[in-house]
């Protein structure tokens, strides 16, 4: 029988790196699963902003909310960009969950007002990927916990404290770790 958390894995959920996960690519990360199937999973790290401006990589996002900086999405395909959009108006793309999608046509989202008054984007270089059964194995080993997501955690939350917030959300057993430094030698 599978653990409850493994049965909860699905597209649109958050993966929260547990304190025992020491891989520097994923230590203290929160990942949004953009795709999940028996063949594997794909997600982006939500809490690793870079200093790189989106405008240095793609023209036309200067007026789009959220288009200021690029996030490090994960260790796979670091030269590729994945864009998440939040909008109730425009949904021509791959839906992650209600109101959040990966667009098909970048030119459409660059148009003024294309995403509506509250539309926003996040750009990620690279992604996190798992082959068939790999994520389930990591969960059985205690590397990840699954939590529900919503667009505010992707677009409005402060990435510098997102992991700590998620540890507190996991309950008293894990709240202690919310103040753990990224580098344990700084303790």
N, C-alpha and C positions, 0 to 999 in steps of 0.2 A: 504494500500500500504506500502511496506517495504522501509526503508531508503536505499539510494544508497550503503552505506558501507556494509550493510548486504548482499546485492546481490553480492558484490565483494568477499565474503569469499570463499576460495577454497584451496585445497592442494597446498603447495608451496608458499603461501602468508605469510606475516609477520603480526602479531598482535602486535600493540604498545600499551602498558598500558598508559591510559590517567591519568593526574594528580589527578583526583578524585578517582582513584582506590587505596585504602589504605590497602588492604589485603597484609600483609608482604610477602606472597608467590609470589606475582605478582607486587608489587610496583616497578615502573620504569623498567619494563622488556620489552624485545623484544622476541617474541615467533615465531618460524617457525612452521607453520601448516604442519605436516607430513601426516595427513589424515583428510579428512572432508567428511561427508555424512549426509543424513537425520537422521542417527542413533547417530551421535555425532561427536566429533573432538578429535584429539590427536596432541600435539605439544611438542617442547622442548624449554626451555628458553636458549637463545643464549648468554646472557650477565651475567652469574653467574659462573665464573670460581672458582674452589676450589684450595686448596693447595695440594690435593691428586694426586699423580702420577698414571697414568694409569697402570704402571708396578706393582703397589702394588695389583692390582685387576686381571689383565690379563697378561700372559706372551706372549712375541713375538712381541709387538708393539714398542719396543725400537727404531727400525730403520725406523718406519713409521712416516712421517711428521704429526704433530698434535697429536701424541700419548703421549705427555709429561704430560698433566694434564687432570683431569676429570672436567666436568662442572656439576653443579646442574641443572638437566633438568626440575624439577618440583616436586610438592608435592605428586604425585601418584607413588606408587611402587618404593620407594627410594632405595630398594635393587636390583632393576633390572637395567641393562645397555642397552641403545640404542646407536647405533653407526651410525653416518652419514659419508658417504664417498663422496669425490669429485674426479671424474675421468672421462675421456673420453674413457678410455680403458675398464674398468671392470664395468659391470652394471648388474651382476647377483644378483638381489635383488628387493626390493620394491622401485620404482622410486618416488622421491618427486617432482623433476622437472629435466629438462635436465641437466645431468652431476652431479646430487646429488641424492644419493640413500642410503637406509638401506640395508646392505648386508645380504644375506642368509647364507653364509659360511665364518665364521671368519678366518679359516685357509687359505682360498684363498687370503684374503687381507694382510695376514702377509708375504706372499712369496715376496722375493725381486723383485721389479719392477712390482708387480701385479697391482698397481694402476697407473703405468706410471710415467713419469718424474715429473709431477705436481700433482700427486695424494696426497690426504691428508685425514685424519680422524678427527673426533671430537667425544668424548665419553661423554655420559650424564647419570648420575644416576637419575632415576626417569623421570617423564614426567608430562605434564599438560594435563588434560582430561576434556571433557565436555560431558554430556549426551545429548540426542536429545532435541533440542530447547534451551538448557542452554546458549550456546555461543551467539545465536541470541538475547536472552533476555538481556544478559550483554551488548551487543552492542547497543541495543535500549536504555539502561540506560546510555550510554556514557562511559562505562568502557574501550573500545578498539576502535582503528582505524585500518584499513587494509591498508597495503602498499605492493607493489610488492617486491619480493626478487630476489637476485642473489647470486651466490656462494661466491662472495667476502665479502658479509655481514656476512656470516656464518664462513668462514675460514680465512679471512684476516683482518677484522675490529677489532679495539681495543675494547674489551668488556666493558672496563671501561667508554667509551664515546659513545657506540652504541645507547643507549636510547636518549641521548642528540642530536645525529645526526639525529635520526628519528623524534624527535620533530621539529627540524628545517626543515626537509623534508616535514612535514605536512603544512608548510606555516607560514606566519607572525603571525597569530592568536595564534599559539602554540609555536613559537620560543622562546618567553619569558620564558617558562617553562624549556628550555634546561639547564639552570643554577641552577635549583631548587635542593637543597640537598636531598639525599635519606631520611634523617631524618629531617622533617620540623622544629623540635625544634632547629636545628643547624642554622637556619636562623637569 
